Amino acid sequence: MKTSTKALLSAVAAAAVVSSAHAMEMDSCVAYQLSCSADDVLMMTHHATPMCTDEAMGNLHPASNMAGFVCQPFDEAYLDTGCNAVTCSLQFTCVGGTVTNHLYQSADCIGTPLHTMDLAANSPGDCFVSEGCGEDSDSDSDEHTASPTVTDPSIDADGRNGIMRAAMSGDQTDMTTALADAAQFIDLMDNSKLGYNALMLAAQYDHQDVARMLLDAGAITCPLTETDSSEENNWSNVMVAAWYGDEEIMKMFLTASTEHLDTVCDYYHMTPLHAAVSLGHSRTTSVLTSFGANVNALDSDNMTPLHYAVKSGHFKCAKTLLAAGAHKHLVDDEDNTACDYAAEAAEGVRAFGEVKGNISHDIQALLGSCAVPP
């Protein structure tokens, strides 16, 4: 009997801030390993990568001997026990050089442990991935655990390794070769203006087969771009797929993880749905809504995806959004609803050609009555 990695990490991460003296900032996508020191002091090693493959950023010594991490409520059902956050708790200890997780059927770690599980000996044990990386980030795959700090002769001036170049070219043979090279880190982010990793590059260049190869090899879906440009910062793999409009890659990404389904980028605080709609990617819009994207999300101007669709004349996107529950009466920072933009477009495009005008009138008809409900 064992608990899930996600549940264990919840307790581990919470225990990492036991005291201000030992607290360290936890990034949104990091990992931790527990171990025992030579004198049975419980340590937590903090890594900057979600697979515990880089050099340790630091260690915490939150407790000595039997004290362990402070008692933590258990926030998920434990198999076959009926435990929950109200009635159960966890504590980690070092005994004889082994990290042990104790589950108590009490909220304060009092009584005889209901269950214990050894996690690691003196060397760091299981890698616990932070919830910022999503449930699917702690892959069991043994492939591609190369560290980004390991010397990789394949890295070019743009900070891209062979895996990334294969993602750009779509060459499956090159990708197979690169994935077999233990020195190449599968989740490396380049140092270009965009700051993409291999998954993002595969989406940018519309290479579905290599995107699948990357996911199958254990590429993680949680990273966000970190660039000096506000237009390119905080982009997820889902945002990249939305921008470039590959619905098949979008399905792959969201099937792997929906963590970034509604994650906004710095550029106008758009969600992936805003991005797909703004460029008229109707099939990608359909994929996003089918996975439950927020059709009424607001950007920095309080515009919804429906505002974008109507203002840009993207009829199919507007139809998909309305079918998914988009509200046509929400007001943006200019005090305009989607209906207002439809009316303006219908008036404004009459002199610019019949096709554009017809689309605008079709959207007006699609919106139906624009009377504000009482």
N, C-alpha and C positions, 0 to 999 in steps of 0.2 A: 504494500500500500504506500502510495506517495502522493504528495500534493503537486500541483502544477508549477512550472517554472515561474509563471506570471505571479502566482500567489506568493511564492517564496520571495520573489524579488520585491513585492510590495512591502513585506516586513523588513527586508534587507535595506531598501532605500529609506524607509521611515527611520530605521535605527541609525542610519548614517548621520542623522542630525540630532543625536542624543544630547550633545552638549555643545555650547558655542565654542568651547576650547578645541573640539575635535571636528566641528562642522566643516564641510567643504562644499563648494558650489557644485550642484549636480546639473549637467547639461541635459538637453532633451533627448539625446541619443547617445548613451554611454553604457558601460557594462561594469560589473563588479565581480570579484572573486573573493571567497572567504578562505582563510587558512589559519593554522595555529603556528605561533612562534615556538622557538625551542623551549621557552619556559611556559608554554600553554597559555599565551596571551592571544586572544582572538583578534585577527586582523582582517580588514577589508581593503583590497587593492582596487583602486579606481583606474579605469582605462578610458581613453578617449574614443575608442572604436567599439562598435557593438559586438565584436566577436572576441574581445579580450586578447587581441593579437598584437597590439602595439606595446611599447614600453610603458610600464606602470607610471601613472601620473602622481601617485602618492599612496600612502597607506594610512589607514585609521587604526588606532588601538583603543577601541571604545570600552573595553572591559578586560578584567583579568580573571583567570581561572574559572570558577564555577558561576561567576556573576553573569557572564554572557551579555548579549545585547539586552537592553531594557525590554521588558515585556511588551509585545506588540499585539493588538487585536488582529484576529484572523479574518480577512475580508472576503473569503470565498468558501463555498461549501466544500468540506473535506470528504473524500470518498467514503461512503458507507457509515459516516459518523453523525451526520446531521449538524455538524458544527457551523457556526456563523459568527459574525463580528460581535454579537452580543455575548455569546456563551463560550467562545474559544479564543486561545491566544497562542503565540509562538515565542520561543526563546532559543537563541543559539549559544552554544558553549564550546569550550575546548576541553577535552578530557583525553589524556594520553596521546596528545598530538593529533587528535581527530576532531573535526568540526561536526557537531551534532545538532540537529534541529529537533526541538522538543515541541510537541503539540499537547496543550493542556485543555481539558474540557472545563475551563473556567476563564474568566475575563482577565485574571491577574496572575497567571502562571503559577498558581498555588495548587498543590495536590500532586498526585502521582501522574506523570506524563501518560496521556492516552496512547501516544505513539512517539517513537523517536526514529530518526533517520540520519545516518552518517553521510556527510556531504564531501569531506575532503580531509586529507592528511596534511603533512607539513607543506607540501607543494600546493599551490593554488588549485582549487577544485573546479566545480561546475561554474560555467560562465552565466551570470544572471544579467539579462538584457533589460535596460530600463523601459518603462512603459511608453516612453517617448518614441521608441523604435517600433512600436506595434507588436501584436501578438506573433507575427510571423517572422520576426527578425532573428529569434534565437534558433536558427536552423540547425537540424541535426546533421547536416551535410558536413563531411570531413574535407570536402573540396574547397580549395581557395581560402585558406586561413592565413595566407601570406600577410605579413605586416607591411603597412605603408612606410615604415622606417627601414625595412630591409632594402639593401642596394638592388635596384632593378635597372639593368642596362637598357631595358626597352623604353624607358621614359624619355620623351622628347622635350623640346624647348617649351611646349605648351603644357607640360606636366601630364601628358597622356601616355599610358603604357600600351602594349600590344593589344590588350583586351579592348581598350577604348577605341583604338584605330580600327579594329575589326568590327566594332559596333557601328562605326561611321561608314565603313565600306560595305558592310553586309556580307562579307566573305566568311562563309561558315567554316571553311577549312582553316583559315587564319584564326578564327575564333577558337576552334578546337585546339589548335597548337598553343595559342596564348593561354587558354584555360588550363592546359597541362603544365604550364610553367609555374612552379611553386613560388617564384620570386615576384610574380605579378599579382597585385592586390586588386581584387574584383570590384571593390567599392571605392576606388580612388577617385577623388574629385580633381578635375584639371584646374590649371591656373589661368585659363582664358577669361575673357570678359563674362562669359556665361557661367563658368564654374560647374559644368556638368560632370556626372559620372557616366559609366558605360550604359546603364539602363536609360538614362536621359538621352544620351547620344543615339541609341537605337531608336528611340521614339522620334527624335528630331529628324533622323534620316529615313524613317519609315521602313525599318528592317525588322519585320515581325519574327522571322526565324531566329535571328541572333538574340532578340529580346527574350524569346522562349528559352534559348540556350543559357542565357545569363540567369534567369530565374531558376531554372533547373539546377544550375551550378551553385546556387545559394546566394545570389546577389540580394542585398537587402533593399527594402522599399522605403525606409524611413528618412534618408538624408534630405536636407534642404540646402539649396545653394547659399553660399556666403560670399558675396561680392561687394565691391565698392560702389556698384551702380544700384540705385534704388529701383531701377526698372527691371533688373535681373535678380534681385535678392529675394531669398526665401521662396524659391521655386521648388516644388516637389516633382517627382516623376509623373504624377497625375497631371500637374499643371502643364508640364512640357507636352505630354500626350494630347492634352486638350488644345493647346496652342497650335500644334502642328496637325491636329485633326485625324489621327489614326485610330479609328474606333476599335480595331482588333487588338492593338497594343493596349488601348485603354481597358478593354475587357480583361486582358492578362493582368495588368497592374491591379485593378480593383478586385479581381478574383484572389490575387495574392494577399492584398491588404486594402481595406477601405479607410485606413488611418488618415490619409490626406484627401479624402473625398471632398471636403469643404475647407481645406486649409487655404488661407489667403496669402497671396504674395504681396510684396511691398508696393508693387505697381498698381496704384488706385485701389489697393486692398481687394483685388478681384479674387473670386474663387475660380476653380477650374471651369465651372459652369458658365460664369461670366465670360471667361476667355473663349471657350468653344462657341458660345452664342455670338460674341462680338465679331468673330470671323466667319460666321455662317456655317459652321461645321455641324450640320443637322444630325448626321448619324452618330457623331460623338456626343452630341447633346442628348440623344436618345439613350445612349449607353449610360451616361452620367445619371440621368433621371431614373433609369431602371435600377440603379444601385442605391437610390434614395438621396441623391444630392439635394441640397436645400434650394428649392426653386425661388424662394423669396429672400435669399441672402442679399445683403446690402453692401455696396462698395463704399469708397470714401466720399462719394457724392450722393449717397443714399439711393443709388440706382440698383434696381434688381435686374436679373438676367432678362426679364420680360421687357423692361425699359430698353435694354440693349437691342433685343430682337426687333422691336417695333421701330425704334429710331433708325436702325440700319436697314430695315425692309427685309428681314430674314423671316419669311412667312413660315417655312417648315419648322424653324426653331420656335417661333411663337406658338405654333399649333402644339408642339410637343410640350412646351412649358405649361400652357393652359390645361392640357390634358393631365398634367402631373400636379395641378393644384396651384399654379401661379396666381397671385392676386393682381388684378388689373387696376385697382384703385389706390395702390401705395404711392406716396408722393415723394419725389426726390428733392434735392436741395434747391432746385429751381421751381418748386411747387408744381411740377408736372407729373401726371400719371401716365401710364402706358397709353391710355385713351387720348390724352392730350397730344402725345407725340404722333399717334396715328392720324389724328385730325390735321396736325401741322404738315405731315408728310403728304397726305392726300391733296392738300391745297398747294403745297410748294412744288410738287413734281409735275404738275400738269404741263408745264412748258418744257419739260425735260424728256419727253418721250412717253409713248403709250405703255411700254412694258413696265417701266418703273411705276407709273401711275396706277396701272392695274394691280400691281403687287400691293401698293399702299391701300387701295380700296379693298382688296381682298383681306388685308389684315384688319381693317375697320370692320368688315363683315364678320371676321373671325371673333373679334372682341365682343361683338353684339352690343347690347345696351350698355352704355357707359354711365347711366344714371347711378349716382351714389346711393347704395342701399340705406334705408333709414336706420 
